[in-house]
Amino acid sequence: MLTSAKTSMTAAIAIVLALLAAAAPAARADIISISAAGLIQQNPCAQSNCNAELDHGVMVANADARYYAAIDFPVNGNKICSLSFAYQDINNNDPMTVRLLRKSFAVGSDPFSNPTVVASVSSATGVVQTVRKSTVKLSPQPSINDTNAAYFIEVEAPTINLNILGVQIDHRPSCP
């Protein structure tokens, strides 16, 4: 009798756990994170020693340069909620700027037309030795449409003492 009570109790617990698991929403990634190590310098700068250095995961810009990374959104139609970047700015004069850009490649369009700026965020003023994060929340939130377009990040570091750790894009079916 005790064995059948244990079996019934175990079965009841299993049913409750299965119902709870079915009711829980599926986990999904809403944040795309781009490490500074994944940024690529695409344009030559005027100085001879302008290549950025990666130091413990931090991109240390050595001169006026722009860095890029392709963005592959996993879901077409999601909303872009915010753009953020983590950095260290020990240069009080020049801000760093991160842009999320959308380049259209519709058949018949001008291949050299400017990409559309979807979002832009800049570093805060002041000299701080620690990591900071700047975020822009988008309103209205644009929908991801990569049917005839591609997205990419551009990081503009106009001078030295601007260190980049990474970029994050929050996207989801609807923004909070």
N, C-alpha and C positions, 0 to 999 in steps of 0.2 A: 504494500500500500504506500509506503514511504517512497519507493522507487517511482511509482506512477505519479505521485505528487511532484517529485523533482522533475520528471519528464514533462509534465504539464506546465510547470513554472518555467522551465527552460524554453519550451515552445512559445509561451506567452511573451517572454522577454525578447526572443528572436523576432517575433511578429512586430512588437513595439519598435525595436531597433530598425527593422526593415522599413516600417512606415515613416519613422523619423528621417532616415536616409533618403527616402523617396521625396519627402517634403522639402528637404534642404536644397537651395539653389546650387547649380553647378558652379564650381569655382572657375573664374576666367581672369586672364590678365587684362587689366585696363590701363596699365602704364607701360609705355615703351621707354626703356632706358638705354641711352647711348653713352658708353664710356668715352672719356677723352682719348683713350687708346684707339678707338675706332674712327676718330676724326682724321681726315686726310687733307693735307695742304695741297691745293690745286693751282694756286697762282704763284709765279715767282715774285719775290720781293726785290727791292732795289739794292739791298745790302748783300755782301758776300756771305755772311754768316747769319742766315735767316731761318734755318731749319729749326723747328720747335723740338724740344727735348721732352721725352716722357720720363718723369721721375716719380716712382712709386705710384703710378696711376694718375699722375697730375701732368697735364700738358703745359709746359712752361714756354710761353711764346717769347721769341727772341727779337721780333721786329714786327712791323706792320704786315699782317697776313690775314688770310681768310682760310677757314677750315670747313670741310663739308662731310656729310654722311647721308647716305641714302636711307629713306624711311619706307619700310614695307608694312603698311597697315594690314592686319590680318582680316579685318572685316570691312567691306565696302558698305557705306551707309551709316556707320557709326558717327557720332558727333565728336568733334574735337573740343574738349572742355578747357584745357589749360596747357601752357608751355612753361617749363621751368628750367633753370640751369644752376648748377652748383659751381662755385668759383672762389678764388682768393684774389682780391683786388688791392694791391699795395701801391697803386699808382693813383694819386688824387686828381689827376687831370683828365684822363681819358677813360670813358666807359667801354666795356665790352658789350656787344650786342649779339643776340641769338635770334635768328629768323627761321620760321617754318615756311618753306616755299612750295608752291605747286606749279609744276611745269606742264602745260598742256601740249599734247602732241596729236591733236585732232587732224585728220587727213585734210589737206588743203590749207592749213593754217601756216603762218609765218614761223619757220623753225627758230628764228632768232628773236622772237618776241620775248619781252621780259616775263619772268615767272611772276605769279601772283603771290604777294605776301599774305599768308594765312594768319600768322601771328608773329609778334616781335616783342622781345623783352631785353632790358639792359641792366647792367650791374648798377648797384646803388653807389652814391657818392661817399667819399671818405676812405681813409686807409684803415683796414682791419686785417690783422695777421691771421685770423682764423677763417674757416670755411663759412661762406654765406650762400644763400639761395634766393634767387629772384624768380617770381612767378607772375604770369599774366593769365587771368581767367577770361575766357572769351565770351562775349555777349554781343550779338547772338552767336551761338555755337555753329560753325560751319559743318556740313556733312562731308564725310570722306567720300570722294568720287574719283576712283583711280581707273575708271573705264578708259578714258582717253587722256590720262595725265599720270605724272609720277611726283612723289613728294621727296623733299630733301631738306636737311638742316644746313644753315650757313652760320658759322661763328666768326664774327669780325673782332679781331684783337688789334687795335690800331698802333700799339706800341708795346714796350716791355713792361714787366711787372704786372701782367694780367694772366693769371693761371686758371686753367679750365679743368674741372673734375668730371663733369658730365651734363647731359641734357635729358629731360624727361618730358614725355607727351602723355597727357591723360586723355583717353578716348573711351567712349562707351555708348550704348544705345541711347541713353538720355543722361544729361549732366545733372548733378545734384544742385 
